[in-house]
Amino acid sequence: MCFSATASFGASAVLVTIGIIAVAKAKTNRQRLFATIPLIFAVQQLTEGLLWLSLKNADMASWQPLITYFYLVFAMAVWPLWVPLTIRLLEKDARRKKTMNVLVTIGALVSIIVVLVLSLYPVHAMTPACLSCPFSATPSLSQHLHYQFTFPPVPEGLIGTFTALYIMATIITPFISSIKKMKWLGFVFLASYLFAVILYDGFVISIWCFFAALLSFVVLWIIMGLRKSAS
């Protein structure tokens, strides 16, 4: 997770458990695809735990670039496509499907851009002191993973546009769904993003994943609701 290898590995174990239960409770293949969200989060958190170890253990230093890219593919390229796609597959309302098709396309575009950027420009993971963070007085919580991109300077508007497209795909899609509980997934996504941006500026990619466990509980809750409605 964002704080330490131990936290990341612990979160991964919890997420695997939630994911297995969610997949087991799902009744259809489309529900199972949506139910894999906690499992994907689990792999992501496991990866960041390994990244922590590679930063603190010289014997693993050579693995750091590979682990960094692997983590960022999950954090930045998988979610903007997987979230709207799996929600779209659960949708039954024809009009909502059309809107979701647009968001899935946007998500796919964001994913392609991320993969291209990661392929063309180096990225370095580091643990600078988070002096502006609310928990900075506690040494164990004053370090967070920061991902430093080295691509050429680009207009701020372009970065803002990319962020907006990412948010559209991952956060807006749950609100469009006709599944009532799905909106809570959108609320949690939005609240966690705002929390990370406001309180942990510069560490958003890592801190946002702090909420993976909570999001996964919401996914399981949604799957349980779909199971009851189908019975």
C-alpha positions as CSV (number, residue, x, y, z in Angstrom):
1,M,0.0,0.0,0.0
2,C,1.1,3.6,0.2
3,F,2.7,3.3,3.7
4,S,4.9,0.2,3.8
5,A,5.6,-3.3,2.4
6,T,3.8,-4.9,5.4
7,A,0.7,-2.8,4.8
8,S,0.7,-3.7,1.1
9,F,1.0,-7.4,1.7
10,G,-1.6,-7.3,4.4
11,A,-4.1,-5.5,2.2
12,S,-3.4,-7.9,-0.6
13,A,-4.3,-10.9,1.6
14,V,-7.5,-9.2,2.6
15,L,-8.4,-8.4,-1.0
16,V,-7.7,-11.9,-2.2
17,T,-10.2,-13.2,0.4
18,I,-12.8,-10.7,-0.6
19,G,-12.3,-11.4,-4.3
20,I,-12.6,-15.2,-3.8
21,I,-15.9,-14.7,-2.0
22,A,-17.2,-12.3,-4.6
23,V,-16.3,-14.5,-7.5
24,A,-17.9,-17.5,-5.7
25,K,-21.1,-15.6,-5.0
26,A,-21.4,-14.3,-8.6
27,K,-24.0,-16.2,-10.6
28,T,-23.1,-15.3,-14.2
29,N,-19.9,-14.8,-16.1
30,R,-20.5,-11.1,-16.4
31,Q,-20.9,-10.8,-12.6
32,R,-17.7,-12.8,-12.2
33,L,-15.8,-10.4,-14.3
34,F,-17.0,-7.5,-12.1
35,A,-16.3,-9.6,-9.0
36,T,-12.6,-9.9,-10.1
37,I,-12.0,-6.2,-9.1
38,P,-10.8,-7.1,-5.6
39,L,-8.5,-9.8,-7.0
40,I,-7.0,-7.3,-9.4
41,F,-6.5,-4.8,-6.5
42,A,-4.9,-7.7,-4.6
43,V,-2.3,-8.2,-7.3
44,Q,-1.7,-4.4,-7.5
45,Q,-1.1,-4.2,-3.8
46,L,1.2,-7.2,-3.8
47,T,3.2,-5.5,-6.6
48,E,3.5,-2.3,-4.6
49,G,4.7,-4.3,-1.6
50,L,7.4,-5.8,-3.7
51,L,8.3,-2.4,-4.9
52,W,8.8,-1.2,-1.3
53,L,11.1,-4.1,-0.8
54,S,13.1,-3.3,-4.0
55,L,13.6,0.3,-2.7
56,K,14.9,-0.8,0.6
57,N,16.7,-4.0,-0.3
58,A,19.8,-3.7,-2.5
59,D,19.5,-7.4,-3.6
60,M,16.1,-6.6,-5.2
61,A,17.2,-3.2,-6.7
62,S,17.5,-4.7,-10.2
63,W,13.8,-5.7,-10.2
64,Q,12.7,-2.1,-9.3
65,P,12.0,-0.8,-12.8
66,L,10.0,-3.9,-13.9
67,I,7.9,-3.8,-10.7
68,T,7.4,-0.1,-11.0
69,Y,6.0,-0.4,-14.6
70,F,3.9,-3.5,-13.6
71,Y,2.3,-1.6,-10.8
72,L,1.6,1.5,-12.9
73,V,0.0,-0.6,-15.6
74,F,-2.5,-1.8,-13.0
75,A,-3.0,1.6,-11.4
76,M,-3.3,3.7,-14.5
77,A,-4.1,1.5,-17.5
78,V,-6.3,-1.3,-16.2
79,W,-8.9,0.6,-14.1
80,P,-10.1,3.2,-16.7
81,L,-11.0,0.3,-19.0
82,W,-11.9,-2.6,-16.6
83,V,-14.3,-0.6,-14.4
84,P,-16.6,0.8,-17.1
85,L,-16.4,-2.4,-19.2
86,T,-17.5,-4.7,-16.4
87,I,-20.2,-2.3,-15.2
88,R,-21.4,-2.0,-18.8
89,L,-21.6,-5.8,-19.1
90,L,-24.0,-5.8,-16.1
91,E,-26.2,-3.1,-17.6
92,K,-29.7,-4.1,-19.0
93,D,-31.0,-0.6,-19.9
94,A,-30.4,0.1,-23.6
95,R,-30.1,3.9,-23.2
96,R,-27.6,3.6,-20.4
97,K,-25.6,1.0,-22.4
98,K,-25.1,3.6,-25.2
99,T,-23.7,6.1,-22.7
100,M,-21.5,3.5,-21.1
101,N,-20.2,2.5,-24.5
102,V,-18.8,6.0,-24.9
103,L,-17.2,5.8,-21.4
104,V,-15.7,2.4,-22.2
105,T,-14.2,3.9,-25.4
106,I,-12.8,6.8,-23.4
107,G,-11.3,4.3,-20.9
108,A,-9.7,2.3,-23.6
109,L,-8.2,5.5,-25.0
110,V,-6.8,6.4,-21.6
111,S,-5.3,2.9,-21.2
112,I,-3.6,3.1,-24.6
113,I,-2.1,6.5,-23.8
114,V,-0.8,5.3,-20.5
115,V,0.8,2.2,-22.1
116,L,2.4,4.4,-24.7
117,V,3.8,6.9,-22.1
118,L,5.1,4.1,-20.0
119,S,6.7,2.5,-23.1
120,L,8.4,5.7,-24.2
121,Y,9.5,7.5,-21.0
122,P,11.2,6.3,-17.9
123,V,9.4,6.3,-14.5
124,H,11.1,6.2,-11.1
125,A,9.6,5.2,-7.8
126,M,10.8,7.0,-4.7
127,T,9.9,7.7,-1.1
128,P,10.4,11.4,-0.5
129,A,9.4,12.7,3.0
130,C,5.7,13.7,2.9
131,L,6.2,16.8,5.1
132,S,2.8,18.3,4.1
133,C,0.9,15.1,5.0
134,P,-1.4,15.2,8.1
135,F,0.5,12.2,9.6
136,S,4.0,13.6,8.9
137,A,4.9,13.7,12.6
138,T,4.9,9.9,12.7
139,P,8.0,8.7,11.0
140,S,6.4,5.4,9.8
141,L,3.7,7.3,8.1
142,S,5.8,10.2,6.7
143,Q,7.0,8.2,3.7
144,H,4.9,7.4,0.7
145,L,5.7,6.1,-2.8
146,H,5.9,8.9,-5.4
147,Y,6.2,8.0,-9.1
148,Q,8.3,10.5,-11.0
149,F,7.6,10.6,-14.7
150,T,10.4,12.0,-16.9
151,F,8.5,12.8,-20.1
152,P,9.0,16.2,-21.7
153,P,7.1,19.2,-20.3
154,V,3.5,19.3,-21.5
155,P,0.8,21.9,-21.0
156,E,-1.0,21.7,-17.7
157,G,-4.3,21.6,-19.7
158,L,-3.2,18.4,-21.4
159,I,-2.6,16.7,-18.1
160,G,-5.9,18.1,-16.8
161,T,-7.7,16.7,-19.8
162,F,-6.1,13.3,-19.3
163,T,-7.1,13.3,-15.6
164,A,-10.7,14.3,-16.5
165,L,-11.0,11.4,-19.0
166,Y,-9.6,8.9,-16.4
167,I,-12.2,10.2,-13.9
168,M,-15.0,10.0,-16.4
169,A,-14.3,6.4,-17.2
170,T,-13.8,5.2,-13.6
171,I,-16.0,7.4,-11.5
172,I,-18.9,8.5,-13.7
173,T,-19.8,5.1,-15.0
174,P,-21.0,3.7,-11.7
175,F,-23.4,6.7,-11.3
176,I,-25.0,5.9,-14.7
177,S,-25.7,2.3,-13.9
178,S,-29.3,1.2,-13.2
179,I,-28.0,-1.0,-10.4
180,K,-28.8,1.2,-7.3
181,K,-25.9,-0.1,-5.2
182,M,-23.5,0.6,-8.0
183,K,-23.7,4.4,-7.2
184,W,-22.0,3.7,-3.9
185,L,-19.0,2.4,-5.8
186,G,-18.9,5.8,-7.6
187,F,-19.2,7.7,-4.3
188,V,-16.3,5.7,-2.8
189,F,-14.2,6.2,-5.9
190,L,-14.9,10.0,-5.8
191,A,-14.4,10.4,-2.1
192,S,-11.1,8.5,-2.1
193,Y,-9.8,10.5,-5.0
194,L,-10.6,13.8,-3.4
195,F,-9.1,12.7,-0.1
196,A,-5.9,11.7,-1.9
197,V,-5.7,14.9,-4.0
198,I,-6.4,17.3,-1.1
199,L,-4.4,15.7,1.7
200,Y,-1.6,13.8,-0.2
201,D,-0.8,15.9,-3.3
202,G,2.1,14.3,-5.1
203,F,1.3,10.8,-3.9
204,V,-2.2,10.4,-5.4
205,I,-1.4,7.3,-7.5
206,S,-0.2,5.4,-4.4
207,I,-2.6,6.9,-1.7
208,W,-5.7,6.4,-3.8
209,C,-5.0,2.7,-3.7
210,F,-5.3,2.9,0.1
211,F,-9.0,2.6,-0.4
212,A,-8.8,-0.6,-2.5
213,A,-10.1,-2.7,0.4
214,L,-13.1,-0.5,1.0
215,L,-13.9,-0.5,-2.7
216,S,-13.7,-4.2,-2.7
217,F,-16.2,-4.5,0.1
218,V,-18.6,-2.4,-2.0
219,V,-18.0,-4.8,-5.0
220,L,-18.9,-7.8,-2.8
221,W,-22.0,-6.0,-1.5
222,I,-23.1,-5.3,-5.0
223,I,-22.6,-8.9,-6.1
224,M,-24.6,-10.1,-3.1
225,G,-27.4,-7.8,-4.1
226,L,-27.4,-9.1,-7.7
227,R,-27.5,-12.6,-6.3
228,K,-30.6,-11.9,-4.2
229,S,-32.4,-10.1,-7.1
230,A,-31.8,-13.0,-9.4
231,S,-33.1,-15.6,-6.9
